Amino acid sequence: MKVIICGAGQVGWQIARHLSVERNDVTVVDSNPELVRRATDNLDVQGISGFASYPDVLARAGAKDADMIIAATHSDEVNMVTCQVAHSVFAVPRKIARLRAQSYLDAIYSDLYRRDHLPIDVVISPEREVAEAALSRLAVPMAFDTEQFLGGRAQLLGIALGPDCPVLDTPLRQLTDLFSTLRAVVVGVRREGTLFAPDPGDMLFAGDEIYVFTHVDDAERTMEIFGKTNPKQERVVIVGGGNVGLAVARRLEKQARRVRVRMIERSRQIAERAADALERTIVLNGDGLDAALLEEAGIDRADAILTVTDDDKVNLLAAVRAKAKGCPMAISLVNDPSLLPLMGPLEIDAYINPRSTTVSSILRHVRHGRVRGVYSIGDAEAEIIEAQVLSTSPIAGNMIRDIAFPEGVLIGAVLKDETVITPRGDTRLEEGDVISLFALTADVPEVERLLQVSIDFF
């Protein structure tokens, strides 16, 4: 498939990296020649330097025979115009745009813009994606990462193992015997910075970060087995009243279970906007690093703090200060992946990476027709892929133990006739089954070959 990616920043880079590894014909367009050079030097992609919305630039990028264009520049207007030009001039079949401005999103989601007038097939809002990720973290606060699959029936949990975890130094195959009714599978382990798919004989150690697939009804029990309990979130402090903080507060206000929310926002104008938009949330104007203001927000009585400003360092420091004042749970928005190793030493419980959530959202719409979902793990280290088994696939009709999956691949859950099955070696995959599997990035092309989903993206 021929794909044009407009914007070679963090999001565009990661999408290009994923798609080029999977042997797609990828061209990257950016007005910054250095970013284009970085992409062409490090990835198997072509590069064009120029403004993505210019017809002559898109022509040089091969828009005439492109299957898809992904507009992910830093400008909403450039992204929208790029999609319009791709549609009107080059008849590109599939157009995806990243948009940030709430005004555009309100208009588009309320159908004020029709496709004939603004031909964008998929709109990706980083703020909405991050807000959804923040709510997921709050729902399972002791997990550092979480995502739902199989129509909400299965859940991926990222769990950091402490020294008090009751199942340390136990081979994974024994966990299956000890908890025979538990519908959960450990699919990934990060140890000393390296992520791998474990073998049945591997043991877990304190300091490991594990990724577990579980039935949603067994999520709480799974957390308890690995030494975590999920406290109720009745009082939440949000630092940052921008689009992300505002979206989270709105959703918390609408929950059936009453949650008391207090928000701290440094900008008076943004704070006033948030106060006008929210009904029960108390909005405080001031610095989220101010100890006195945190006390006024009731941080010592709060169940969790969510720091979602546009400054990573403010987010981390505000979370650390809140923990020092007695807040048991801290979740921070972190854009810079190089800061993620600090989460443990700073005792920050969970993080949200906007780049990862945005990339995952875009990949869900880029993937092939039988792939129903994709979730990117860590710094593009691995993916969770949800796909339907085709009759022509080499895996159809075979037991899992007989399928030659790469070493970096493990199946986490199988959906058979609307029932979630915990995969075993003798589980037979049939046409129509939906599987969710963990795959290291390098193994994704082989997974797609086995699934036979690289023929048609639409």
C-alpha positions in Angstrom: 0.0 0.0 0.0 1.2 3.5 -0.8 0.9 5.9 2.1 1.8 9.6 2.3 2.5 10.9 5.8 2.4 14.7 6.1 4.4 15.8 9.2 7.6 14.2 10.3 7.3 15.1 14.0 7.0 12.5 16.8 3.6 11.2 15.6 4.4 11.1 11.9 7.8 9.5 12.6 6.3 6.7 14.6 3.6 6.0 12.0 6.2 6.0 9.3 8.3 3.6 11.4 5.4 1.2 11.8 4.2 1.2 8.2 7.7 1.0 6.6 8.6 -2.0 8.8 5.5 -3.7 7.4 6.9 -3.2 3.8 4.5 -0.5 2.8 5.5 2.2 0.3 5.8 5.3 2.6 6.6 8.8 1.7 7.1 11.5 4.4 6.4 15.1 3.7 7.5 18.0 6.0 8.4 21.6 5.6 11.5 21.0 7.8 14.3 19.5 5.7 16.1 18.2 8.8 13.1 16.2 9.9 12.7 14.7 6.4 16.4 13.8 6.3 16.1 12.1 9.7 13.2 10.0 8.4 15.0 9.0 5.2 18.3 8.3 6.9 16.8 6.0 9.6 13.7 4.5 8.0 12.9 2.8 4.7 10.9 5.7 3.4 11.0 8.4 0.8 11.1 12.0 1.8 9.8 15.2 0.3 10.6 18.7 1.7 7.8 21.2 1.3 4.4 22.3 2.5 2.1 19.3 2.6 -1.0 21.3 1.5 0.7 22.5 -1.8 -0.6 20.4 -4.8 2.9 20.4 -6.4 4.4 19.0 -3.2 1.8 16.3 -3.0 2.3 15.5 -6.7 6.0 15.0 -6.0 5.1 12.7 -3.1 3.1 10.5 -5.5 -0.4 11.5 -4.4 -1.8 10.5 -7.9 -1.5 6.8 -7.1 -1.6 7.0 -3.2 -4.0 4.7 -1.3 -4.0 6.9 1.8 -2.8 10.2 3.2 -2.3 10.9 6.9 -2.1 14.6 7.7 -0.4 14.9 11.1 1.4 18.3 10.9 1.3 20.7 13.8 -1.3 22.9 12.0 -5.0 22.0 11.9 -5.5 24.2 8.9 -2.7 22.6 7.0 -4.0 19.1 7.8 -7.6 20.0 6.6 -6.4 21.7 3.4 -4.1 18.8 2.7 -7.0 16.4 2.9 -9.1 18.7 0.7 -6.4 18.9 -2.0 -5.7 15.1 -1.8 -9.4 14.6 -2.4 -10.2 17.2 -5.0 -7.0 17.1 -7.0 -5.7 13.6 -6.6 -8.8 11.6 -5.6 -6.9 9.8 -2.8 -9.3 7.2 -1.4 -8.5 7.4 2.3 -7.8 10.6 4.2 -6.9 10.9 7.9 -6.4 14.2 9.7 -5.1 15.1 13.2 -7.0 18.1 14.6 -6.6 19.8 17.9 -8.8 23.0 18.0 -12.0 22.3 19.9 -13.9 24.6 17.5 -13.1 22.5 14.5 -13.9 19.3 16.4 -17.3 20.5 17.7 -18.3 21.5 14.1 -17.1 18.2 12.6 -18.6 15.9 15.2 -21.9 17.8 15.0 -22.0 17.1 11.2 -21.9 20.8 10.3 -19.2 19.9 7.9 -20.2 17.3 5.4 -17.7 15.0 3.7 -18.4 16.6 0.3 -17.3 20.0 1.7 -14.5 18.8 4.0 -13.5 15.3 2.8 -11.8 13.8 5.9 -12.6 10.1 6.4 -11.1 10.0 10.0 -10.5 12.8 12.4 -8.0 12.1 15.2 -8.1 14.4 18.2 -5.0 13.9 20.5 -6.8 15.7 23.3 -9.8 13.4 23.1 -7.6 10.3 22.9 -5.5 11.4 25.9 -8.7 12.2 27.9 -10.0 8.7 27.2 -6.6 7.3 28.3 -6.7 9.3 31.5 -10.1 8.1 32.4 -9.0 4.5 31.7 -6.0 5.0 34.1 -8.4 6.4 36.8 -10.7 3.4 36.4 -7.8 1.1 37.1 -5.4 3.3 39.1 -2.9 0.7 40.1 -2.2 -0.2 36.5 0.4 1.9 34.7 -1.2 1.1 31.4 -4.6 -0.2 30.3 -6.7 -0.7 27.2 -9.8 -2.6 26.4 -10.2 -5.2 23.5 -12.8 -7.6 22.1 -15.6 -5.1 22.3 -14.8 -4.3 26.0 -14.8 -7.9 27.0 -11.1 -8.2 27.6 -8.6 -5.8 29.1 -4.8 -5.2 28.9 -3.3 -4.3 32.2 0.3 -2.9 32.7 1.4 -3.8 36.2 4.6 -2.8 38.0 5.6 -5.6 40.4 6.8 -4.7 43.8 8.7 -6.8 46.4 5.3 -7.6 48.1 3.9 -9.3 45.0 2.8 -12.8 46.1 3.7 -14.6 42.9 7.3 -13.6 42.5 9.9 -16.3 41.6 7.1 -18.5 40.4 7.2 -20.0 36.8 4.3 -18.7 34.8 3.1 -22.2 34.0 2.6 -22.7 37.7 0.4 -19.7 37.9 -2.0 -21.4 35.5 -2.2 -24.3 37.9 -2.5 -22.2 41.0 -5.3 -20.0 39.6 -7.0 -22.4 37.2 -10.2 -20.3 37.0 -8.4 -17.0 36.4 -8.9 -15.8 32.8 -5.6 -14.0 32.5 -2.4 -14.4 30.5 1.0 -12.6 31.0 1.9 -11.6 27.4 4.8 -9.2 27.9 7.5 -8.5 30.5 9.8 -5.5 30.6 12.9 -6.2 32.7 15.8 -3.7 33.0 14.4 -1.7 30.1 14.0 -4.7 27.7 10.5 -5.9 26.7 10.0 -9.5 25.8 7.3 -12.2 25.4 7.8 -14.6 28.3 8.1 -18.4 28.0 6.0 -20.7 30.3 9.1 -21.4 32.4 10.0 -17.8 33.0 9.6 -16.3 36.5 8.6 -12.8 37.5 10.8 -10.6 39.7 10.4 -7.5 41.7 10.9 -4.5 39.5 9.4 -6.2 36.4 6.7 -4.4 34.5 4.3 -6.9 33.1 1.4 -6.7 30.5 -1.5 -9.0 31.3 -4.5 -9.9 29.2 -7.6 -10.6 31.3 -11.3 -10.9 31.0 -12.8 -7.7 32.3 -14.7 -9.5 35.0 -11.4 -10.9 36.3 -9.5 -7.6 36.2 -9.8 -6.8 39.9 -8.8 -10.4 40.9 -5.8 -10.2 38.5 -4.6 -7.0 40.1 -4.9 -8.6 43.5 -2.9 -11.7 42.5 -0.1 -9.5 41.4 -0.2 -7.5 44.6 -2.3 -4.5 43.7 -5.7 -3.3 44.9 -7.8 -0.7 43.2 -9.1 1.9 45.7 -12.2 3.8 44.9 -11.7 7.2 43.2 -14.1 9.6 45.0 -11.9 12.7 45.2 -9.7 13.7 42.3 -7.5 16.7 41.8 -6.7 17.7 38.2 -3.7 20.0 37.4 -4.3 21.6 34.0 -7.6 23.0 32.7 -6.9 22.8 29.0 -8.8 20.5 26.6 -7.6 17.3 28.2 -8.3 18.4 31.8 -11.6 19.8 30.8 -12.7 16.7 29.0 -11.7 14.4 31.9 -13.6 16.7 34.4 -16.7 16.7 32.2 -16.7 12.9 32.0 -16.2 12.5 35.7 -19.1 14.8 36.4 -21.4 12.6 34.2 -20.5 9.4 35.9 -23.3 7.7 37.9 -20.9 7.3 40.8 -20.3 10.8 42.3 -16.7 12.0 42.1 -15.6 15.2 43.7 -13.2 17.0 41.3 -11.1 20.0 41.9 -9.0 21.6 39.2 -6.0 23.9 39.3 -5.2 26.0 36.2 -2.4 28.6 36.0 -4.0 30.7 33.2 -6.8 32.9 34.4 -8.5 32.9 31.0 -8.4 29.1 30.7 -9.5 28.7 34.3 -12.6 30.9 33.7 -13.4 29.0 30.6 -13.3 25.7 32.5 -15.3 27.1 35.4 -18.0 28.2 33.0 -18.1 24.8 31.2 -18.2 22.6 34.4 -21.1 22.3 36.8 -19.8 20.7 40.0 -16.0 21.0 39.6 -14.3 23.6 41.7 -11.7 25.4 39.6 -8.7 27.2 41.3 -6.6 29.7 39.5 -2.9 29.3 40.3 0.3 27.3 39.9 -0.1 23.5 40.3 3.3 23.4 42.0 2.2 25.8 44.7 2.1 23.8 48.0 -0.5 26.1 49.5 -2.8 25.8 46.5 -2.5 22.0 46.5 -3.5 22.0 50.2 -6.5 24.3 49.3 -7.5 21.8 46.7 -7.5 19.1 49.4 -4.6 17.1 48.1 -4.2 15.3 51.4 -7.7 14.0 51.2 -7.7 13.2 47.5 -7.7 9.7 46.1 -5.8 10.6 43.0 -4.1 13.5 41.2 -4.0 13.8 37.5 -1.4 16.2 36.1 -2.2 17.1 32.4 -0.6 20.5 31.7 1.4 21.1 28.5 4.7 21.0 30.5 6.1 17.6 31.3 8.3 18.9 34.2 5.4 20.6 35.8 3.3 17.4 35.5 6.1 15.3 37.1 6.9 17.8 39.9 3.3 18.5 40.8 2.7 14.7 41.0 5.7 14.3 43.3 4.6 17.1 45.5 1.1 15.7 45.7 2.5 12.3 46.7 4.6 13.9 49.4 1.5 15.5 50.8 -0.3 12.2 51.2 -2.1 11.7 47.9 -1.9 7.9 47.3 -2.2 7.9 43.5 -0.5 10.1 40.9 -1.0 9.9 37.1 1.0 12.3 34.8 0.9 13.3 31.2 4.4 12.8 29.7 5.2 13.8 26.1 9.0 13.1 26.3 9.6 9.3 26.3 13.1 9.9 27.7 11.5 10.9 31.0 9.5 7.6 31.4 12.4 5.9 33.3 11.9 8.5 36.0 8.4 7.2 36.8 9.7 4.6 39.2 12.2 6.6 41.2 9.7 9.5 41.5 7.0 7.0 42.6 4.6 8.2 40.0 2.0 5.4 39.6 1.0 5.8 35.9 1.7 7.9 32.9 -0.1 8.9 29.7 2.0 9.2 26.5 0.0 11.4 24.0 2.2 10.3 21.2 1.5 6.6 21.9 -2.2 7.1 22.2 -2.4 9.2 19.0 -0.3 6.7 17.1 -2.4 3.8 18.3 -5.6 5.6 17.3 -4.3 6.4 13.8 -3.0 2.8 13.3 -6.4 1.5 14.2 -7.7 3.3 11.1 -4.7 2.5 8.9 -4.7 -1.2 9.4 -6.2 -3.8 7.2 -9.9 -4.6 7.0 -9.8 -7.7 9.2 -7.7 -5.9 11.9 -10.2 -4.5 14.3 -7.8 -2.8 16.7 -4.1 -1.9 17.3 -2.5 -0.6 20.5 1.1 0.6 20.7 3.0 -0.3 23.8 5.8 1.8 25.3 8.0 3.7 22.9 6.7 1.7 19.9 8.3 -1.4 21.4 5.3 -3.7 20.7 1.7 -3.8 19.6 -1.5 -5.5 20.7 -3.3 -6.5 17.5 -6.9 -7.5 17.4 -7.8 -9.4 14.2 -10.4 -11.8 12.8 -9.2 -15.2 11.6 -9.8 -15.7 7.9 -10.5 -19.0 6.2 -7.4 -18.4 4.0 -5.1 -17.8 7.0 -2.4 -20.4 7.8 -3.5 -20.3 11.4 -7.2 -21.2 10.6 -8.1 -24.7 11.9 -4.9 -25.2 13.8 -4.2 -25.5 17.5 -2.2 -22.7 19.0 0.7 -25.0 19.9 1.0 -26.0 16.2 1.2 -22.4 14.9 4.7 -21.1 14.1 4.4 -17.7 15.8 7.6 -15.8 16.2 9.2 -15.9 19.7 8.0 -12.3 20.4 4.3 -13.1 19.9 1.8 -14.4 22.4 -2.0 -14.7 22.1 -3.8 -13.0 25.0 -7.4 -13.7 24.4 -9.7 -15.4 21.8 -13.3 -14.5 21.1 -15.4 -17.5 20.0 -19.1 -17.0 19.4 -19.2 -13.9 21.6 -17.4 -15.7 24.4 -13.9 -14.8 25.5 -11.6 -17.8 25.8 -8.3 -17.9 27.6 -5.9 -19.3 25.1 -4.2 -22.7 25.8 -1.9 -24.8 23.7 -4.8 -27.0 22.6 -7.1 -24.1 21.7 -8.1 -24.4 18.0 -8.4 -21.2 16.0 -11.3 -21.3 13.6 -12.5 -19.0 10.8 -14.4 -16.1 12.3 -12.6 -16.2 15.7 -11.2 -12.9 16.9 -7.8 -13.0 18.5 -5.9 -10.3 20.5 -2.2 -10.9 20.5 1.0 -9.3 21.7 3.7 -8.8 19.1 7.1 -7.2 19.4 7.4 -4.5 16.6 10.0 -6.5 14.7 7.6 -9.5 14.5 4.5 -7.5 13.2 5.2 -8.3 9.5 5.3 -12.0 10.2 2.1 -11.8 12.3 0.3 -10.0 9.4 1.5 -12.8 7.0 0.0 -15.4 9.3 -3.2 -13.5 9.6 -3.2 -12.8 5.8 -4.4 -9.2 6.3 -1.9 -7.4 4.1 -3.9 -7.6 0.9 -6.6 -5.0 1.5 -6.5 -2.1 3.9 -10.0 -0.9 3.2 
